[in-house]
Amino acid sequence: MDITCVTIDCHDPEAIATFWNAALRWSGVAQAADGNIAMCHPTEGGPYLEFVRVADDKVVKNRVHLGCTAGALDRLDTEIERLAGLGATIAWEEEFPAHVAARYRNVVLRDPEGNEFCLGAGTFPA
């Protein structure tokens, strides 16, 4: 079995697909003619993100979320600023013991509709 996509419920599929496409620096957004589904995918192919219109509001923490990386630890704050410019907000930052935090950070952000995702950076010590 292989994962082909991750589906995210939202109110505005095109807007959220556009956010994620820019956040991930992917290759563009495709939207169904009726506007109820939008997708974005990596330029080189592979699993993609699908956004489906739902009437329900998000009311609790996600049970599944995307985990992303900024790469090197010194890039994390710049990447958070870039994502905030696209509409993301910071939910919280995980707290680690000092010896871990010196080499690795993980920040939980929210997309424009409140869906949480992680942005880590650095190397988690073994």
LINFEN-V871799 format. One record per backbone hydrogen bond with DSSP energy under -0.5 kcal/mol. NH is the residue of the N-H (numbers start at 1). CO is the residue of the C=O. If there is no record, write none. Layout:
nh=NH co=CO
nh=NH co=CO
//
This chain:
nh=6 co=48
nh=8 co=50
nh=10 co=52
nh=16 co=12
nh=17 co=13
nh=18 co=14
nh=19 co=15
nh=20 co=16
nh=21 co=17
nh=22 co=18
nh=23 co=19
nh=24 co=20
nh=25 co=21
nh=26 co=21
nh=27 co=41
nh=30 co=39
nh=32 co=37
nh=35 co=32
nh=38 co=51
nh=39 co=30
nh=40 co=49
nh=41 co=28
nh=42 co=47
nh=45 co=42
nh=48 co=4
nh=49 co=40
nh=50 co=6
nh=51 co=38
nh=52 co=8
nh=53 co=36
nh=54 co=10
nh=66 co=116
nh=68 co=66
nh=68 co=118
nh=70 co=120
nh=72 co=70
nh=75 co=72
nh=76 co=73
nh=79 co=75
nh=80 co=76
nh=81 co=77
nh=82 co=78
nh=83 co=79
nh=84 co=80
nh=85 co=81
nh=86 co=82
nh=86 co=83
nh=87 co=83
nh=87 co=84
nh=88 co=83
nh=89 co=110
nh=91 co=108
nh=92 co=108
nh=94 co=106
nh=100 co=97
nh=101 co=97
nh=102 co=98
nh=103 co=100
nh=104 co=100
nh=105 co=121
nh=107 co=119
nh=108 co=92
nh=109 co=107
nh=109 co=117
nh=110 co=89
nh=111 co=115
nh=114 co=111
nh=117 co=109
nh=118 co=66
nh=119 co=107
nh=120 co=68
nh=121 co=105
nh=122 co=71
nh=123 co=103
nh=125 co=123
//
